[in-house]
Amino acid sequence: MNVEEIISTAGRRNLTVKIKVETQKGQLEVFEVEAYGRKQKGLSRLLFCLDVKSFEYKNLDLSLIRSAEMTHRMFKPRFPIDF
């Protein structure tokens, strides 16, 4: 499965996903998120998610997500899952 398939499968199963995201400086940041859906903004496809550590909602550019790993941690959705 590719990164988008892993993220959408995790979201539909109400499982968190660990993602590695490349920053503008080329560093990799790791987040564990609840994935809620994708949306288009201009030319970018974004992942709408909740960072489970900081409880911050994020819109992450899918092209900057380098890897994704489904966890076994379930979450109760705060928004409709749209995958």
C-alpha beads as a LAMMPS data file, in Angstrom:
LAMMPS data file: protein, C-alpha beads

83 atoms
82 bonds

1 atom types
1 bond types

-500.0 500.0 xlo xhi
-500.0 500.0 ylo yhi
-500.0 500.0 zlo zhi

Masses

1 110.0

Atoms # bond

1 1 1 0.000 0.000 0.000
2 1 1 1.162 3.529 -0.652
3 1 1 1.116 6.327 1.939
4 1 1 -2.346 7.639 0.991
5 1 1 -3.867 4.144 1.062
6 1 1 -2.397 3.465 4.524
7 1 1 -3.711 6.777 5.875
8 1 1 -7.203 6.354 4.414
9 1 1 -7.451 2.728 5.583
10 1 1 -6.419 3.740 9.103
11 1 1 -8.965 6.556 9.118
12 1 1 -11.809 4.300 7.964
13 1 1 -10.867 1.781 10.684
14 1 1 -10.637 4.535 13.355
15 1 1 -6.970 3.715 13.966
16 1 1 -4.278 6.325 14.472
17 1 1 -1.403 6.479 12.017
18 1 1 2.248 7.466 12.523
19 1 1 3.469 9.668 9.717
20 1 1 6.860 11.133 8.823
21 1 1 6.555 14.582 7.260
22 1 1 9.359 16.494 5.542
23 1 1 9.655 20.091 6.755
24 1 1 10.616 23.080 4.616
25 1 1 14.172 22.698 5.959
26 1 1 14.346 19.079 4.811
27 1 1 14.058 17.609 8.317
28 1 1 11.649 14.774 9.111
29 1 1 9.047 15.219 11.828
30 1 1 7.042 12.301 13.193
31 1 1 3.404 12.689 14.235
32 1 1 0.779 10.251 15.409
33 1 1 -2.532 11.457 14.031
34 1 1 -6.214 10.740 13.730
35 1 1 -6.837 11.002 9.990
36 1 1 -10.157 12.532 8.930
37 1 1 -9.905 13.192 5.210
38 1 1 -8.235 14.785 2.205
39 1 1 -8.984 18.094 0.566
40 1 1 -7.694 20.082 -2.360
41 1 1 -6.294 23.583 -1.777
42 1 1 -4.975 25.148 -4.944
43 1 1 -2.516 22.653 -6.406
44 1 1 -1.924 20.886 -3.070
45 1 1 -3.726 17.855 -1.689
46 1 1 -3.963 18.143 2.084
47 1 1 -4.558 15.650 4.880
48 1 1 -6.900 16.956 7.577
49 1 1 -5.904 15.315 10.858
50 1 1 -5.516 15.708 14.613
51 1 1 -2.076 15.361 16.227
52 1 1 -2.821 13.103 19.212
53 1 1 0.120 14.434 21.248
54 1 1 -0.501 18.176 20.948
55 1 1 -4.262 17.977 20.136
56 1 1 -3.651 20.389 17.247
57 1 1 -5.595 20.084 14.017
58 1 1 -3.334 20.035 10.977
59 1 1 -3.680 20.284 7.226
60 1 1 -0.558 18.494 5.973
61 1 1 0.550 18.490 2.343
62 1 1 0.286 14.848 1.254
63 1 1 3.284 15.240 -1.072
64 1 1 5.484 15.913 2.001
65 1 1 4.465 12.751 3.884
66 1 1 7.350 10.327 3.410
67 1 1 5.972 7.309 5.272
68 1 1 2.884 6.136 7.137
69 1 1 2.348 3.272 9.559
70 1 1 -1.021 2.206 10.920
71 1 1 -1.061 1.700 14.700
72 1 1 -3.342 -0.473 16.821
73 1 1 -4.661 2.527 18.774
74 1 1 -8.327 3.212 18.145
75 1 1 -9.875 6.650 18.372
76 1 1 -13.412 7.978 18.640
77 1 1 -13.928 10.297 15.667
78 1 1 -14.489 13.972 16.461
79 1 1 -15.486 14.664 12.835
80 1 1 -16.922 12.527 10.037
81 1 1 -14.268 10.362 8.359
82 1 1 -14.149 11.372 4.690
83 1 1 -12.011 8.914 2.726

Bonds

1 1 1 2
2 1 2 3
3 1 3 4
4 1 4 5
5 1 5 6
6 1 6 7
7 1 7 8
8 1 8 9
9 1 9 10
10 1 10 11
11 1 11 12
12 1 12 13
13 1 13 14
14 1 14 15
15 1 15 16
16 1 16 17
17 1 17 18
18 1 18 19
19 1 19 20
20 1 20 21
21 1 21 22
22 1 22 23
23 1 23 24
24 1 24 25
25 1 25 26
26 1 26 27
27 1 27 28
28 1 28 29
29 1 29 30
30 1 30 31
31 1 31 32
32 1 32 33
33 1 33 34
34 1 34 35
35 1 35 36
36 1 36 37
37 1 37 38
38 1 38 39
39 1 39 40
40 1 40 41
41 1 41 42
42 1 42 43
43 1 43 44
44 1 44 45
45 1 45 46
46 1 46 47
47 1 47 48
48 1 48 49
49 1 49 50
50 1 50 51
51 1 51 52
52 1 52 53
53 1 53 54
54 1 54 55
55 1 55 56
56 1 56 57
57 1 57 58
58 1 58 59
59 1 59 60
60 1 60 61
61 1 61 62
62 1 62 63
63 1 63 64
64 1 64 65
65 1 65 66
66 1 66 67
67 1 67 68
68 1 68 69
69 1 69 70
70 1 70 71
71 1 71 72
72 1 72 73
73 1 73 74
74 1 74 75
75 1 75 76
76 1 76 77
77 1 77 78
78 1 78 79
79 1 79 80
80 1 80 81
81 1 81 82
82 1 82 83
